[in-house]
Amino acid sequence: MKSRKRRMMIAVLFVVAGAVAFAPGCNRNSAEKTGKPAAHAVVYHCPMHPSVTSDKPGDCPICGMKLVPMGEGEEAATPHTKTMYRSTMNPTEVSDKPGKDSMGMDMVPFEVTEGASASTVPGQAVVSITPQSRQTMGLELGTVEKRVLTREIHTSARIIADETRLHHVTVKVDGWVNELFASVTGQVVKRGDPLLTFYSPSLLSAQQEYVTALENKEKLASSSDADARKGADDLAAAARQRLQLWDVSEAQIDRVARTRQVEKYLTLYAPMSGVIIERNISAGHNLIAGEVIMTIADLTQVWGDADIYQSDLPYVSVGMPLEVSLPFLPDKPFKGKVIFVSPTLDPETRTLQARLEIPNPDLLLRPGMYGDASLYFSLGEKLGVPADAVMFSGKQTYAFKDGGDGRLIPTRIKVGARGDDWYEVVDGLKEGDRIVVSANFLVDSESSLKAALDAMSRGAPADTTRAGQPGQ
C-alpha cells in the first residue's frame, strides 16, 4: 500500500516538472509562429515617489497617491542598474566581478544604480525625479557660483555715553552756592550758559587785589621811575592771571576792571554743550575745591557695548561697519563702527565685549537704551552655495546635485563661513554645479527610503541617519 502511494507521488512530480519545462517553450513557439513581438508591459509609478513602480494600477504604499502610467520621458529618466558582488559575511566588502571574499566564501550578486555619478553620502541614494514630479513637488535648482560674501553678526547693544565726550564741572576754590540755574538732571545746556552763582571769600580777596593793582598802576603811569611802572604792570597782570586760573570768565574780570567794584557772587558757566547726566549739588551747597558738582555729556555721538559670542570672534575687528536699530524705530538705522574689542572673555556669559561708536545727531539714542546691532564683515569673493541647498545630518553635510536625465545625486560637501544667505564651498562642489534649493526634504526622504530599500534587498544594514535643519 505504501509503495503504491510512493509511486503515485513520483508520477505527480514528473507531470508538474514537465509542465513547467514545457511552458516557456510554448510561449516562445507562440511568438515565433505569430511573428509579432510581445507587447511592452505598461509600468505604473507614484508621481511623488518615482522609485515605487508596479505592473498594474493601484495606490502608492507610501503616500497613498494613485499610481500613473510611466511616459516615454519618464522611462528615459529611470536609471540603469548593473550587477555587483558582495560578501555574505561582510556586506561592506563589494566587487564588480564575481569571486571569493577575504574569508574565501563566494560573493553573491546584487543590483545597484548605474550612472555617471553615485551618492557619496552614507544612507542616501541617487533618485530620479521626472519633470512632472518636480513641478508637483515645487522642486527648484540653484547654481554654485563665485560671489562676494558678507558675514552678518546679530547681537544686542547697550547704549552708553561716549567717555571721551564727558566733562566734570568743578570749582577751584571753596565757597557756597547762591543760585542754581542747571537744577535738573537731563537738562540740555550750551557752551557758555550760566550753571550757578556762588560766593567765595578767596575770590573776593583776589578781586580786591586786582582792583588795588589797577589803581596803583594808574598812579605810577606818569612816574619817571621805569622800574616802578614795570612793577605795577606786573602786579596787575599777576592779579588778573590769578582770577583766570580760578576759572573766572574774561567778561567778569573785564567788568571788575572797568567798574573797580568787587562782585560778591560770581557765575560759573558751562564749559561745553551737552546734557547734564549727573548733578550733585543744590542751592546753598557748600562747595569744596576739586569737588565734582555735575557732569555734562555730549550725546551727539554715543557708544554701544555689544556682547560677541566665541564663534563670531574671528569676524569681529576694529573698524568694521555696523548698524544699530531700535524696536520703536525699525526704519531708522544708526550707522557706526567698532572702535574697541575687549582682550578678555566674560567667564559667566562666555561672551566678549565690543565697543561701538555711533553718531547720534538727533539725540534719539539715549544712555541706558538697548538696541539691535548688526555687524558686517566682508569675506571677499568665495565659491558659494545657496544656504537652502545645504543639508546637515550629524557630522556630515551634503547637497543634492543635478546629475542630468532627471537624476539627483546626494553629494557630500564641506562648507565654510556663512555670508548673507550663502555658504562658502570648501570642497565637494565646483562652479556651475546645479543643486536643489527647494523641496530638499522631500528629495531627502525619497533618497533615504530608496537607500534603505536597496540595503534591505542586499541584506545589508540600512543607515537611518536623518538630515537636520540647515544652519550653522
C-alpha positions as CSV (number, residue, x, y, z in Angstrom):
1,M,0.0,0.0,0.0
2,K,2.8,2.4,0.9
3,S,4.8,1.6,-2.2
4,R,1.7,2.3,-4.3
5,K,1.3,5.8,-2.8
6,R,5.0,6.5,-3.2
7,R,4.8,5.6,-7.0
8,M,1.8,7.9,-7.4
9,M,3.6,10.9,-5.8
10,I,6.6,10.4,-8.0
11,A,4.4,10.3,-11.0
12,V,2.7,13.6,-10.0
13,L,6.1,15.3,-9.5
14,F,7.2,14.2,-13.0
15,V,4.0,15.7,-14.5
16,V,4.4,19.1,-12.8
17,A,8.1,19.3,-13.8
18,G,7.2,18.6,-17.4
19,A,4.5,21.2,-17.4
20,V,6.9,23.9,-16.0
21,A,9.6,22.9,-18.6
22,F,7.1,23.0,-21.4
23,A,5.5,26.4,-20.6
24,P,8.4,28.7,-21.7
25,G,8.8,26.7,-24.9
26,C,5.1,27.1,-25.7
27,N,5.3,30.9,-25.2
28,R,8.4,31.1,-27.3
29,N,6.9,29.0,-30.0
30,S,3.7,31.0,-30.0
31,A,5.7,34.2,-30.5
32,E,7.7,32.6,-33.3
33,K,4.5,31.3,-35.0
34,T,2.7,34.7,-35.0
35,G,5.9,36.6,-36.0
36,K,4.9,39.5,-33.7
37,P,6.9,40.9,-30.8
38,A,5.4,40.7,-27.4
39,A,3.6,43.8,-26.2
40,H,5.6,46.2,-24.0
41,A,4.3,45.9,-20.4
42,V,2.8,49.2,-19.0
43,V,4.6,50.3,-15.9
44,Y,2.9,52.4,-13.2
45,H,4.7,54.7,-10.7
46,C,3.9,57.2,-8.0
47,P,4.3,60.9,-9.0
48,M,5.8,61.7,-5.5
49,H,7.9,58.6,-5.1
50,P,9.3,57.6,-8.5
51,S,11.0,54.6,-7.1
52,V,7.6,53.0,-6.3
53,T,6.6,51.1,-9.5
54,S,4.1,48.4,-10.4
55,D,3.0,46.4,-13.4
56,K,-0.7,47.1,-12.6
57,P,-2.7,50.2,-11.4
58,G,-3.1,50.8,-7.7
59,D,-2.1,53.2,-4.9
60,C,1.3,54.2,-3.6
61,P,2.1,52.3,-0.3
62,I,4.0,55.3,1.0
63,C,1.7,58.3,0.4
64,G,-1.5,56.7,-0.9
65,M,-1.5,58.6,-4.2
66,K,-2.8,56.8,-7.3
67,L,-0.2,55.2,-9.5
68,V,0.0,56.6,-13.0
69,P,1.4,55.2,-16.3
70,M,5.1,56.0,-16.9
71,G,5.5,58.0,-20.1
72,E,8.4,57.8,-22.6
73,G,10.3,60.7,-21.0
74,E,9.9,59.2,-17.6
75,E,11.2,55.8,-18.8
76,A,14.3,57.6,-20.1
77,A,14.8,59.2,-16.7
78,T,14.9,55.8,-14.9
79,P,18.5,55.0,-14.0
80,H,20.0,51.8,-15.3
81,T,21.2,49.1,-13.0
82,K,24.2,46.8,-13.0
83,T,25.3,43.7,-11.1
84,M,27.8,44.0,-8.3
85,Y,29.0,41.3,-5.9
86,R,29.3,41.4,-2.1
87,S,30.4,39.2,0.7
88,T,27.8,37.3,2.6
89,M,29.8,37.7,5.9
90,N,30.9,41.3,5.4
91,P,28.4,43.5,3.4
92,T,30.9,46.3,3.1
93,E,33.2,44.1,1.0
94,V,32.0,44.8,-2.5
95,S,33.4,44.0,-6.0
96,D,32.2,44.5,-9.6
97,K,33.4,41.0,-10.5
98,P,32.4,37.6,-9.2
99,G,34.8,35.8,-7.0
100,K,35.6,35.0,-3.4
101,D,35.7,37.4,-0.4
102,S,38.6,37.8,2.0
103,M,37.3,34.8,4.0
104,G,37.3,32.5,1.0
105,M,33.5,32.4,0.5
106,D,31.7,33.0,-2.8
107,M,30.4,36.6,-3.2
108,V,26.7,36.9,-4.1
109,P,25.3,39.3,-6.8
110,F,23.1,42.3,-6.2
111,E,21.8,45.1,-8.3
112,V,22.9,48.8,-7.9
113,T,22.0,52.0,-9.8
114,E,24.4,52.8,-12.6
115,G,25.1,56.4,-13.6
116,A,27.8,59.0,-14.2
117,S,27.9,59.7,-10.5
118,A,26.9,57.8,-7.4
119,S,25.9,59.0,-3.9
120,T,28.9,60.0,-1.7
121,V,26.6,60.2,1.4
122,P,26.0,57.1,3.6
123,G,22.4,56.3,3.9
124,Q,21.4,58.3,0.8
125,A,20.8,57.0,-2.7
126,V,20.6,58.6,-6.1
127,V,17.0,59.3,-7.1
128,S,15.3,60.0,-10.4
129,I,12.5,62.6,-10.4
130,T,10.7,63.4,-13.6
131,P,9.8,66.9,-14.7
132,Q,6.2,66.3,-13.9
133,S,7.0,65.2,-10.4
134,R,9.4,68.1,-9.9
135,Q,6.6,70.5,-10.7
136,T,4.3,68.8,-8.3
137,M,6.8,68.9,-5.5
138,G,7.8,72.5,-6.2
139,L,11.4,71.5,-6.7
140,E,13.8,74.2,-7.9
141,L,17.5,74.2,-8.7
142,G,20.2,76.8,-7.9
143,T,23.7,77.3,-9.1
144,V,27.1,77.2,-7.4
145,E,28.8,80.4,-8.2
146,K,31.6,82.8,-7.1
147,R,30.3,85.9,-5.3
148,V,31.4,88.4,-2.6
149,L,30.2,87.1,0.7
150,T,29.5,89.3,3.7
151,R,29.2,87.8,7.2
152,E,26.5,89.5,9.3
153,I,26.6,89.2,13.1
154,H,23.5,90.0,15.1
155,T,23.7,90.9,18.8
156,S,22.3,93.4,21.3
157,A,24.0,96.7,22.2
158,R,23.5,98.8,25.4
159,I,23.9,102.5,24.7
160,I,26.2,104.4,27.0
161,A,27.7,107.9,26.9
162,D,30.9,108.4,25.0
163,E,33.5,108.7,27.7
164,T,35.7,110.9,25.6
165,R,32.9,113.5,25.5
166,L,32.3,113.8,29.2
167,H,33.1,116.9,31.3
168,H,33.2,117.0,35.1
169,V,32.3,120.5,36.3
170,T,34.3,121.5,39.4
171,V,35.4,124.7,41.3
172,K,38.9,125.5,42.3
173,V,38.1,127.5,45.4
174,D,35.9,126.8,48.4
175,G,32.5,128.6,48.6
176,W,28.7,128.3,48.8
177,V,26.1,128.0,46.1
178,N,23.8,131.0,45.9
179,E,21.6,130.4,42.8
180,L,21.4,127.2,40.7
181,F,20.4,127.6,37.1
182,A,21.1,124.0,36.0
183,S,18.9,122.3,38.6
184,V,17.6,119.3,36.7
185,T,19.4,116.1,35.6
186,G,19.0,115.6,31.9
187,Q,18.8,119.4,31.2
188,V,20.4,120.4,27.9
189,V,22.9,123.2,28.1
190,K,25.1,125.1,25.6
191,R,28.6,126.2,26.0
192,G,28.7,129.5,27.9
193,D,25.3,129.0,29.6
194,P,25.3,130.0,33.3
195,L,25.2,127.0,35.6
196,L,25.2,128.7,39.1
197,T,26.3,131.6,41.1
198,F,28.4,131.2,44.2
199,Y,30.1,133.1,47.0
200,S,33.8,132.6,47.8
201,P,35.9,134.7,50.3
202,S,39.0,133.7,48.3
203,L,37.7,135.1,45.1
204,L,36.6,138.3,46.9
205,S,40.2,138.8,48.1
206,A,41.6,138.1,44.6
207,Q,39.2,140.7,43.1
208,Q,40.2,143.2,45.6
209,E,43.9,142.6,45.0
210,Y,43.2,143.1,41.2
211,V,41.4,146.4,41.8
212,T,44.2,147.6,44.0
213,A,46.9,146.6,41.5
214,L,45.0,148.5,38.7
215,E,44.7,151.7,40.9
216,N,48.4,151.5,41.7
217,K,49.2,151.1,38.0
218,E,47.3,154.2,37.2
219,K,49.1,156.2,39.9
220,L,52.5,155.2,38.6
221,A,51.6,155.6,34.9
222,S,53.1,159.2,34.8
223,S,56.1,158.4,37.0
224,S,59.6,158.8,35.7
225,D,60.7,155.6,37.5
226,A,60.6,152.9,34.9
227,D,61.1,150.2,37.4
228,A,58.2,151.3,39.5
229,R,55.9,151.4,36.4
230,K,57.1,147.9,35.4
231,G,56.5,146.6,38.9
232,A,52.9,148.0,38.9
233,D,52.2,146.5,35.5
234,D,53.5,143.1,36.6
235,L,51.4,143.1,39.8
236,A,48.2,143.9,37.9
237,A,48.9,141.2,35.3
238,A,49.6,138.6,38.1
239,A,46.3,139.5,39.9
240,R,44.4,139.1,36.6
241,Q,46.0,135.8,35.9
242,R,45.1,134.5,39.3
243,L,41.4,135.2,38.6
244,Q,41.7,133.4,35.3
245,L,43.3,130.3,36.8
246,W,40.3,130.1,39.2
247,D,38.0,130.0,36.2
248,V,36.6,133.5,36.5
249,S,35.5,134.4,33.0
250,E,37.1,137.2,30.9
251,A,33.8,139.1,30.9
252,Q,33.7,139.1,34.7
253,I,37.3,140.2,35.0
254,D,36.8,143.0,32.5
255,R,33.7,144.2,34.4
256,V,35.7,144.3,37.6
257,A,38.5,146.2,35.9
258,R,36.0,148.7,34.3
259,T,33.8,149.3,37.4
260,R,36.5,148.8,40.0
261,Q,33.8,147.1,42.1
262,V,34.3,143.7,43.7
263,E,31.4,141.3,42.9
264,K,30.1,139.3,45.9
265,Y,28.7,136.4,43.7
266,L,30.5,135.1,40.7
267,T,28.9,133.0,37.9
268,L,30.1,129.5,36.8
269,Y,29.4,128.9,33.1
270,A,29.1,125.6,31.1
271,P,32.4,124.6,29.6
272,M,30.8,122.6,26.8
273,S,27.4,121.9,25.1
274,G,25.6,118.7,26.1
275,V,23.3,117.1,28.6
276,I,23.6,117.1,32.4
277,I,23.7,113.4,33.2
278,E,24.8,113.9,36.9
279,R,24.2,116.7,39.4
280,N,25.5,116.5,43.0
281,I,24.5,119.9,44.4
282,S,21.6,122.2,45.1
283,A,21.2,125.8,46.3
284,G,23.1,126.5,49.5
285,H,25.6,123.6,48.9
286,N,29.0,124.1,50.5
287,L,31.5,123.9,47.6
288,I,34.9,122.3,48.1
289,A,37.7,122.9,45.8
290,G,38.1,120.0,43.4
291,E,34.6,118.6,44.1
292,V,32.7,117.3,41.0
293,I,29.4,119.2,41.2
294,M,27.9,118.0,37.9
295,T,28.8,116.0,34.7
296,I,27.9,117.1,31.2
297,A,27.9,114.7,28.3
298,D,27.9,115.4,24.6
299,L,25.4,112.9,23.2
300,T,25.8,113.8,19.6
301,Q,28.0,110.7,19.5
302,V,27.4,107.7,21.8
303,W,28.9,104.3,22.5
304,G,27.3,100.9,22.4
305,D,28.5,97.8,24.4
306,A,27.8,94.6,22.4
307,D,28.3,91.0,23.5
308,I,30.0,88.9,20.9
309,Y,29.9,85.0,21.1
310,Q,33.1,83.0,20.7
311,S,32.1,81.6,17.3
312,D,31.9,85.1,15.9
313,L,35.2,86.4,17.3
314,P,37.2,85.6,14.1
315,Y,35.0,88.0,12.2
316,V,35.0,91.0,14.6
317,S,37.7,93.6,14.3
318,V,38.3,97.3,15.0
319,G,37.0,99.5,12.2
320,M,34.3,97.1,10.8
321,P,31.0,98.8,10.0
322,L,27.7,98.2,11.8
323,E,24.1,99.2,12.1
324,V,22.0,99.7,15.3
325,S,18.2,99.8,15.2
326,L,15.7,100.4,17.9
327,P,12.4,98.4,18.2
328,F,10.3,101.6,18.0
329,L,12.3,103.0,15.1
330,P,12.8,100.0,12.8
331,D,13.1,102.1,9.6
332,K,15.8,104.4,11.0
333,P,19.2,102.5,11.3
334,F,22.1,104.2,13.0
335,K,25.4,103.5,11.3
336,G,28.7,103.3,13.1
337,K,31.9,101.2,13.5
338,V,33.7,99.1,16.1
339,I,36.4,101.1,17.9
340,F,37.5,98.6,20.6
341,V,37.4,94.8,21.3
342,S,37.9,93.6,24.8
343,P,41.0,91.3,25.2
344,T,39.3,89.1,27.8
345,L,36.2,86.9,27.8
346,D,33.4,87.1,30.4
347,P,33.6,83.7,32.2
348,E,29.9,83.7,33.1
349,T,28.3,84.6,29.7
350,R,31.2,83.3,27.6
351,T,31.0,86.4,25.5
352,L,33.4,89.2,24.6
353,Q,32.5,92.9,24.7
354,A,33.0,95.1,21.6
355,R,32.7,98.9,21.9
356,L,30.7,100.5,19.1
357,E,30.9,104.2,18.1
358,I,27.6,105.6,16.8
359,P,26.8,109.1,15.6
360,N,23.7,110.5,17.2
361,P,23.0,114.0,15.8
362,D,19.2,113.9,16.6
363,L,19.8,112.6,20.2
364,L,17.5,109.7,19.6
365,L,19.9,107.2,21.2
366,R,19.9,107.7,25.0
367,P,22.3,106.1,27.5
368,G,20.7,103.1,29.1
369,M,18.7,102.1,25.9
370,Y,19.1,98.6,24.3
371,G,19.2,98.3,20.5
372,D,19.8,95.5,17.9
373,A,23.3,95.6,16.4
374,S,24.3,94.1,13.1
375,L,28.0,93.9,12.3
376,Y,29.2,93.3,8.8
377,F,32.4,91.5,7.9
378,S,33.4,91.0,4.2
379,L,34.7,87.5,3.5
380,G,35.8,88.5,0.0
381,E,35.0,86.6,-3.2
382,K,34.3,83.0,-2.5
383,L,32.7,80.0,-4.2
384,G,29.3,80.0,-2.7
385,V,26.3,77.7,-2.5
386,P,22.7,78.9,-1.5
387,A,22.1,78.2,2.2
388,D,18.8,76.5,1.3
389,A,20.7,73.8,-0.6
390,V,22.8,72.7,2.3
391,M,21.6,69.7,4.4
392,F,23.1,68.9,7.8
393,S,23.0,65.4,9.3
394,G,25.1,64.7,12.3
395,K,28.8,65.1,11.2
396,Q,28.1,65.0,7.5
397,T,27.0,67.9,5.3
398,Y,25.6,67.3,1.8
399,A,23.5,68.7,-1.1
400,F,21.6,67.2,-3.9
401,K,23.4,67.8,-7.2
402,D,21.6,67.6,-10.5
403,G,23.2,64.7,-12.4
404,G,21.2,65.1,-15.6
405,D,18.5,62.7,-17.0
406,G,16.3,63.6,-14.0
407,R,18.8,62.2,-11.5
408,L,19.6,63.9,-8.2
409,I,22.8,62.8,-6.6
410,P,23.5,63.2,-2.8
411,T,26.9,64.8,-2.7
412,R,28.9,65.2,0.5
413,I,30.3,68.8,0.7
414,K,32.3,70.9,3.1
415,V,31.2,74.4,3.8
416,G,32.9,77.4,5.5
417,A,31.5,80.6,6.9
418,R,28.0,81.7,6.1
419,G,27.5,85.1,4.5
420,D,24.1,86.5,3.8
421,D,22.1,83.5,2.5
422,W,25.1,81.7,1.1
423,Y,27.7,79.3,2.4
424,E,31.3,79.2,1.3
425,V,32.1,76.0,-0.5
426,V,35.3,74.4,0.7
427,D,35.0,71.0,-1.0
428,G,32.5,68.8,-2.9
429,L,31.1,71.2,-5.5
430,K,32.5,73.3,-8.3
431,E,31.4,76.5,-10.0
432,G,28.4,75.9,-12.3
433,D,27.0,72.8,-10.5
434,R,23.2,72.8,-10.2
435,I,21.8,71.9,-6.8
436,V,18.4,71.5,-5.3
437,V,17.3,74.7,-3.3
438,S,13.7,73.8,-2.6
439,A,11.7,70.7,-1.7
440,N,15.0,69.4,-0.2
441,F,13.3,67.4,2.5
442,L,11.0,65.6,0.1
443,V,14.0,64.6,-2.0
444,D,15.9,63.7,1.1
445,S,13.1,61.4,2.3
446,E,12.9,59.7,-1.1
447,S,16.7,59.3,-1.2
448,S,16.8,57.8,2.3
449,L,13.9,55.5,1.6
450,K,15.5,54.2,-1.6
451,A,18.8,53.6,0.2
452,A,17.0,51.7,2.9
453,L,15.1,49.5,0.4
454,D,18.4,48.9,-1.5
455,A,20.1,47.9,1.7
456,M,17.2,45.5,2.6
457,S,17.3,43.9,-0.8
458,R,21.0,43.3,-0.4
459,G,20.6,42.1,3.2
460,A,22.9,44.9,4.4
461,P,22.0,47.2,7.4
462,A,20.5,50.5,6.4
463,D,21.9,53.8,7.6
464,T,19.0,55.5,9.3
465,T,20.7,58.9,9.9
466,R,18.3,61.7,9.1
467,A,19.0,65.2,7.9
468,G,18.6,68.1,10.2
469,Q,17.5,71.7,9.5
470,P,20.1,73.6,7.5
471,G,22.0,76.1,9.6
472,Q,25.3,76.9,11.3
